[in-house]
Amino acid sequence: MKIALKLLSLGLLLFFFAGPVLAQIPDNIIITESGEPNADKPLDDIVEKRLTVEKRVLPYDHVREADIFWEKRIWRIIDVREKMNLPFAYPERPLFTIFQEAAESGEITVYSTEDDKFSIPLTPDEVASMGASVDTIATVDPETYEETFQIVRNEVNPSDVKRFRLKEIWFFDEESSTLQVRILGIAPLIEEFDDNGNFKYERPMFWVYYPGAREVLGRERVFNIGNDSSPMTWEDIFEMRFFSSYIYKESNVFDRRLEDYLSGVDLLMEAENIKQEIFNFEHDLWTY
């Protein structure tokens, strides 16, 4: 008798509490017998790809200050219009969209472009309003000829972000006797035009502190041109340096960019010389 009363009480509790829970389920989600939402949805693949989702981002090896024998700060430009960099502008999931959504949700913190030292953090609201413009459009009713004004908000189009800045440090670790590189920051660049549609200049929108964004980038899959089945992530792209870029600045006493005192072919040659100097530094440390 006691067992029957307990089962009856349990059934009543389930009846009263199950109603509000089911009422909160949106209409567009189908609950199947397995209890998983949208379990009957067709799979747009051979198998469900979960390697990218389950992948863990490995932390950097600890480096002591005393073991850093030499270092050089380098600033680069990544142009998404180059053939090797086409995944950066993949329409389904561009890199800029990943940064913007993560910053607006508070998952990562982005920083002001007043300097490139990550000193002024930006709020999610500031990121959401960044680059957006408000226009007033006048419309005329064809029947009453009444003129009305409508305010339209123009969001940033990810396809307008054609280049990225990259800040990194090359250093020689005495403990491992290796030349290593660590990316510090990434900044998307957007083009500015005048009222006549003429190009004026290019400006950075915000700085992303790369070490703090590795977890986010490690969950975002990259379009692999050679193999759709290869589970590469954005963190893999940057750590393997699977991108094309050119140097536009190195650490110097005047904090000048190469374009401040060079132009044309001389600028490209100087950028290549800086790249070669880094390679030669490591090469000259060894004797054969």
Contacts in CASP RR format, 6 or more apart in sequence:
PFRMAT RR
TARGET T0000
AUTHOR 0000-0000-0000
METHOD contacts of the structure
MODEL  1
MKIALKLLSLGLLLFFFAGPVLAQIPDNIIITESGEPNADKPLDDIVEKR
LTVEKRVLPYDHVREADIFWEKRIWRIIDVREKMNLPFAYPERPLFTIFQ
EAAESGEITVYSTEDDKFSIPLTPDEVASMGASVDTIATVDPETYEETFQ
IVRNEVNPSDVKRFRLKEIWFFDEESSTLQVRILGIAPLIEEFDDNGNFK
YERPMFWVYYPGAREVLGRERVFNIGNDSSPMTWEDIFEMRFFSSYIYKE
SNVFDRRLEDYLSGVDLLMEAENIKQEIFNFEHDLWTY
25 31 0 8 1.000
29 37 0 8 1.000
29 38 0 8 1.000
30 37 0 8 1.000
30 38 0 8 1.000
30 39 0 8 1.000
30 40 0 8 1.000
30 41 0 8 1.000
31 37 0 8 1.000
32 39 0 8 1.000
32 40 0 8 1.000
49 221 0 8 1.000
49 231 0 8 1.000
51 231 0 8 1.000
52 218 0 8 1.000
52 219 0 8 1.000
52 220 0 8 1.000
52 221 0 8 1.000
52 231 0 8 1.000
52 233 0 8 1.000
53 219 0 8 1.000
55 218 0 8 1.000
55 219 0 8 1.000
55 231 0 8 1.000
55 233 0 8 1.000
57 214 0 8 1.000
57 215 0 8 1.000
57 218 0 8 1.000
57 235 0 8 1.000
60 182 0 8 1.000
60 211 0 8 1.000
61 176 0 8 1.000
63 171 0 8 1.000
63 173 0 8 1.000
63 175 0 8 1.000
64 175 0 8 1.000
67 173 0 8 1.000
67 174 0 8 1.000
67 175 0 8 1.000
68 171 0 8 1.000
68 172 0 8 1.000
68 173 0 8 1.000
68 174 0 8 1.000
69 171 0 8 1.000
69 172 0 8 1.000
69 173 0 8 1.000
69 174 0 8 1.000
70 171 0 8 1.000
70 172 0 8 1.000
70 281 0 8 1.000
71 169 0 8 1.000
71 170 0 8 1.000
71 171 0 8 1.000
71 172 0 8 1.000
72 169 0 8 1.000
72 170 0 8 1.000
72 171 0 8 1.000
72 250 0 8 1.000
72 251 0 8 1.000
72 278 0 8 1.000
73 167 0 8 1.000
73 168 0 8 1.000
73 169 0 8 1.000
73 250 0 8 1.000
73 251 0 8 1.000
74 167 0 8 1.000
74 168 0 8 1.000
74 169 0 8 1.000
74 170 0 8 1.000
74 247 0 8 1.000
74 249 0 8 1.000
74 250 0 8 1.000
74 251 0 8 1.000
74 274 0 8 1.000
74 278 0 8 1.000
75 116 0 8 1.000
75 165 0 8 1.000
75 166 0 8 1.000
75 167 0 8 1.000
75 168 0 8 1.000
75 247 0 8 1.000
75 248 0 8 1.000
75 249 0 8 1.000
75 250 0 8 1.000
75 257 0 8 1.000
76 165 0 8 1.000
76 166 0 8 1.000
76 167 0 8 1.000
76 168 0 8 1.000
76 245 0 8 1.000
76 246 0 8 1.000
76 247 0 8 1.000
76 248 0 8 1.000
77 163 0 8 1.000
77 164 0 8 1.000
77 165 0 8 1.000
77 166 0 8 1.000
77 245 0 8 1.000
77 246 0 8 1.000
77 248 0 8 1.000
78 85 0 8 1.000
78 88 0 8 1.000
78 163 0 8 1.000
78 164 0 8 1.000
78 165 0 8 1.000
78 166 0 8 1.000
78 243 0 8 1.000
78 244 0 8 1.000
78 245 0 8 1.000
79 85 0 8 1.000
79 162 0 8 1.000
79 163 0 8 1.000
79 244 0 8 1.000
79 245 0 8 1.000
80 86 0 8 1.000
80 88 0 8 1.000
80 89 0 8 1.000
80 161 0 8 1.000
80 162 0 8 1.000
80 163 0 8 1.000
80 164 0 8 1.000
81 89 0 8 1.000
81 162 0 8 1.000
82 244 0 8 1.000
83 244 0 8 1.000
84 242 0 8 1.000
84 243 0 8 1.000
84 244 0 8 1.000
85 243 0 8 1.000
85 244 0 8 1.000
86 225 0 8 1.000
87 222 0 8 1.000
87 223 0 8 1.000
87 224 0 8 1.000
87 225 0 8 1.000
87 237 0 8 1.000
88 94 0 8 1.000
88 95 0 8 1.000
88 164 0 8 1.000
88 243 0 8 1.000
89 95 0 8 1.000
89 158 0 8 1.000
89 159 0 8 1.000
89 161 0 8 1.000
89 162 0 8 1.000
90 222 0 8 1.000
90 223 0 8 1.000
91 159 0 8 1.000
92 223 0 8 1.000
93 220 0 8 1.000
93 221 0 8 1.000
93 223 0 8 1.000
94 158 0 8 1.000
94 159 0 8 1.000
94 161 0 8 1.000
95 164 0 8 1.000
95 188 0 8 1.000
95 234 0 8 1.000
96 156 0 8 1.000
96 158 0 8 1.000
96 161 0 8 1.000
96 188 0 8 1.000
97 158 0 8 1.000
98 216 0 8 1.000
98 217 0 8 1.000
98 220 0 8 1.000
98 234 0 8 1.000
99 108 0 8 1.000
99 110 0 8 1.000
99 186 0 8 1.000
99 188 0 8 1.000
99 206 0 8 1.000
99 208 0 8 1.000
99 213 0 8 1.000
100 127 0 8 1.000
100 156 0 8 1.000
102 108 0 8 1.000
102 213 0 8 1.000
102 216 0 8 1.000
103 109 0 8 1.000
103 110 0 8 1.000
103 122 0 8 1.000
103 124 0 8 1.000
103 127 0 8 1.000
103 206 0 8 1.000
103 208 0 8 1.000
104 124 0 8 1.000
104 127 0 8 1.000
104 128 0 8 1.000
105 124 0 8 1.000
106 124 0 8 1.000
107 216 0 8 1.000
108 208 0 8 1.000
108 209 0 8 1.000
108 212 0 8 1.000
108 213 0 8 1.000
108 216 0 8 1.000
109 121 0 8 1.000
109 122 0 8 1.000
109 209 0 8 1.000
110 121 0 8 1.000
110 122 0 8 1.000
110 127 0 8 1.000
110 206 0 8 1.000
110 207 0 8 1.000
110 208 0 8 1.000
110 209 0 8 1.000
111 118 0 8 1.000
111 119 0 8 1.000
111 120 0 8 1.000
111 121 0 8 1.000
111 122 0 8 1.000
111 206 0 8 1.000
111 207 0 8 1.000
111 208 0 8 1.000
111 209 0 8 1.000
112 119 0 8 1.000
112 120 0 8 1.000
112 121 0 8 1.000
112 122 0 8 1.000
112 206 0 8 1.000
112 207 0 8 1.000
113 187 0 8 1.000
113 203 0 8 1.000
113 204 0 8 1.000
113 205 0 8 1.000
113 206 0 8 1.000
113 207 0 8 1.000
114 120 0 8 1.000
116 167 0 8 1.000
116 185 0 8 1.000
116 187 0 8 1.000
116 207 0 8 1.000
118 185 0 8 1.000
118 207 0 8 1.000
118 209 0 8 1.000
122 130 0 8 1.000
122 206 0 8 1.000
127 206 0 8 1.000
130 156 0 8 1.000
130 205 0 8 1.000
130 206 0 8 1.000
131 156 0 8 1.000
131 190 0 8 1.000
131 205 0 8 1.000
132 153 0 8 1.000
132 154 0 8 1.000
132 155 0 8 1.000
132 156 0 8 1.000
133 153 0 8 1.000
133 154 0 8 1.000
134 151 0 8 1.000
134 152 0 8 1.000
134 153 0 8 1.000
134 154 0 8 1.000
135 151 0 8 1.000
135 152 0 8 1.000
135 154 0 8 1.000
136 149 0 8 1.000
136 150 0 8 1.000
136 151 0 8 1.000
136 152 0 8 1.000
137 149 0 8 1.000
137 150 0 8 1.000
137 151 0 8 1.000
137 152 0 8 1.000
138 147 0 8 1.000
138 148 0 8 1.000
138 149 0 8 1.000
138 150 0 8 1.000
139 147 0 8 1.000
139 148 0 8 1.000
139 149 0 8 1.000
139 150 0 8 1.000
140 146 0 8 1.000
140 147 0 8 1.000
140 148 0 8 1.000
141 147 0 8 1.000
141 148 0 8 1.000
156 190 0 8 1.000
156 205 0 8 1.000
160 190 0 8 1.000
160 191 0 8 1.000
161 188 0 8 1.000
161 189 0 8 1.000
161 190 0 8 1.000
161 205 0 8 1.000
162 189 0 8 1.000
162 191 0 8 1.000
163 189 0 8 1.000
163 202 0 8 1.000
164 186 0 8 1.000
164 187 0 8 1.000
164 188 0 8 1.000
164 189 0 8 1.000
165 186 0 8 1.000
165 187 0 8 1.000
165 189 0 8 1.000
165 204 0 8 1.000
166 183 0 8 1.000
166 185 0 8 1.000
166 186 0 8 1.000
166 245 0 8 1.000
167 183 0 8 1.000
167 184 0 8 1.000
167 185 0 8 1.000
167 186 0 8 1.000
167 187 0 8 1.000
167 207 0 8 1.000
168 181 0 8 1.000
168 182 0 8 1.000
168 183 0 8 1.000
168 184 0 8 1.000
168 185 0 8 1.000
169 181 0 8 1.000
169 182 0 8 1.000
169 184 0 8 1.000
170 179 0 8 1.000
170 180 0 8 1.000
170 181 0 8 1.000
170 278 0 8 1.000
171 179 0 8 1.000
171 180 0 8 1.000
171 181 0 8 1.000
171 182 0 8 1.000
172 178 0 8 1.000
172 179 0 8 1.000
172 180 0 8 1.000
172 281 0 8 1.000
172 282 0 8 1.000
172 285 0 8 1.000
173 179 0 8 1.000
173 180 0 8 1.000
179 278 0 8 1.000
179 281 0 8 1.000
179 282 0 8 1.000
181 241 0 8 1.000
182 211 0 8 1.000
183 210 0 8 1.000
183 238 0 8 1.000
184 209 0 8 1.000
184 210 0 8 1.000
184 211 0 8 1.000
185 207 0 8 1.000
185 208 0 8 1.000
185 209 0 8 1.000
185 210 0 8 1.000
186 207 0 8 1.000
186 208 0 8 1.000
186 210 0 8 1.000
186 213 0 8 1.000
187 204 0 8 1.000
187 205 0 8 1.000
187 206 0 8 1.000
187 207 0 8 1.000
187 208 0 8 1.000
188 204 0 8 1.000
188 205 0 8 1.000
188 206 0 8 1.000
189 202 0 8 1.000
189 203 0 8 1.000
189 204 0 8 1.000
189 205 0 8 1.000
190 202 0 8 1.000
190 203 0 8 1.000
190 205 0 8 1.000
191 199 0 8 1.000
191 201 0 8 1.000
191 202 0 8 1.000
192 199 0 8 1.000
192 200 0 8 1.000
192 201 0 8 1.000
192 202 0 8 1.000
192 203 0 8 1.000
193 199 0 8 1.000
193 200 0 8 1.000
194 200 0 8 1.000
210 238 0 8 1.000
214 235 0 8 1.000
217 233 0 8 1.000
217 234 0 8 1.000
217 235 0 8 1.000
217 238 0 8 1.000
218 233 0 8 1.000
218 234 0 8 1.000
218 235 0 8 1.000
218 236 0 8 1.000
219 233 0 8 1.000
220 233 0 8 1.000
220 234 0 8 1.000
221 231 0 8 1.000
221 232 0 8 1.000
221 233 0 8 1.000
222 232 0 8 1.000
222 233 0 8 1.000
222 234 0 8 1.000
222 236 0 8 1.000
222 237 0 8 1.000
224 230 0 8 1.000
224 232 0 8 1.000
236 242 0 8 1.000
237 243 0 8 1.000
246 268 0 8 1.000
246 271 0 8 1.000
247 258 0 8 1.000
247 271 0 8 1.000
247 274 0 8 1.000
247 275 0 8 1.000
248 257 0 8 1.000
248 258 0 8 1.000
248 259 0 8 1.000
248 271 0 8 1.000
249 256 0 8 1.000
249 257 0 8 1.000
249 258 0 8 1.000
250 258 0 8 1.000
250 274 0 8 1.000
258 267 0 8 1.000
258 270 0 8 1.000
258 271 0 8 1.000
259 267 0 8 1.000
262 270 0 8 1.000
END
